[in-house]
Amino acid sequence: MSHSRGQLPEDPKIRALVQAMSQRSMSRRGVLGAAGALGLTGLLAACGTGGTGGGGNGPAATVKDISETDPTVNWANWTLYLDYDDKEKTYPTLDQFTKQTGISVNYVEDIDGNDTYYGKVQGQLNAGQDIGQDLITLTDWMAGRIIRQGYTQELDHANIPNMANLLPNLQNVDFDPGRKNSLTWQTGYAGIAWNKKKFPKGLKSVSDLWDPALKGRITVLDEMRDTMGLLMLENGVDITGSWGEAEFGAALDDLRKNIGNGQIRQVKGNSYKEDFISGDAVAGVVWSGDIVQMNFENDDQWEFVIPEAGGALWSDNLMVPIASPRKSNAEELMNFYYDPKVAAEVAAYVNFICPVVGAKEEMEKIDPSLVDNPLIFPTDEDLSHAHVFRSLSADEENTLGSEFQSAIGA
């Protein structure tokens, strides 16, 4: 995660949400209707980014907006993170957008990790060059980094009137006060899951993963803020608060121990799903959307819960890169997806937390079975279980990230 600056609301639940979410280099997985099978005890977070485009380390690019003469927009997103029609091989909402506006969208599932994507485009961004994308979708902690570095353009809110539908607790996040450079795309969380047949006693806490019966059958995520967030919460650490290297180190010792003694089979990113499906892994720290999809495609084999101590939460953000020449078109696409009806269509497919006010009411018309789905529309009780990983300074990000990578052998 990465959040701690900015003026926060007084309500502790909302404050926790606003401080939330800056993690993950995970796959985005969600399948219509599958989420109802999941057992949940809490979720949600929200947050964004900070800084202003054109500042920071990168050069201030002077870009001519050619949107009026070039009715296209290029959008880079994560895998399976937008409504898709398998039969027609199309994205229905993108087709709607093009029909409504005349703007065609070149949509690519080009982001498989925050760090890997950053590594591909950082050189061009730093040089003030067009990376070939007018809209990119990155998790809070990485969004915060590129905004601080001056790699994004400031949004013209007059072009995005529907951003008034952004959930109130997301409107003035600490990394991007006033949402000058970003808008939330989706929000979600990490928790624990297990194969119900192979481990019928189930899990309630992260410590339950250390059951001798699960030795060598556990996977944990290689996203530091997810795995370490859960381990620190299990140790009683308020990960939204003023913890330091001692608290982080104690949780890291737990991780090292269980890697060293063979309890943890592997530390993985997206590919942990393969171990679950093959049966090599029976339980682990996982991303909720992946379990939704796996259950849908594999006869509901797994149970997902937020641990009793709380879950790790994240959100992803839409941003316009510093040298994009089609900012107005990108803003029009953002505005389209903040229409509650359109947001509900996306939410029905991806099954992550929807950031758009009014989408719940529209979901009644699309799929009433999803209206009370806490994966999409969390309740106050859900929010009371939400725990988030605080902002890291640049030095902390480097130091703690290196320690984590060393511990997992990366």
Secondary structure, DSSP 8 states (H G I E B T S, - for coil): -----S---SSHHHHHHHT------------TTGGGG---S---------S-TT-TTS--------TTT--EEEEEEETT-S--BTTTTB-HHHHHHHHHHS-EEEEEEEES-HHHHHHHHHHHHHTT---S-SEEEEEHHHHHHHHHTT-B----GGG-GGGGGB-GGGTTBTTBGGGSS-EEEEEEEEEEEEETTT-TT--SSGGGGG-GGGTT-EEEES-HHHHHHHHHHHTT--TTS---HHHHHHHHHHHHHHHHTSSEEEEESTTHHHHHHHTS--EEEEEHHHHHHHHHHTTS-EEEE--TT-BEEEEEEEE-BTT-S-HHHHHHHHHHHTSHHHHHHHHHHH-SB--BTTHHHHHHHH-GGGTT-TTTS--HHHHHTB-------HHHHHHHHHHHHHHTT-
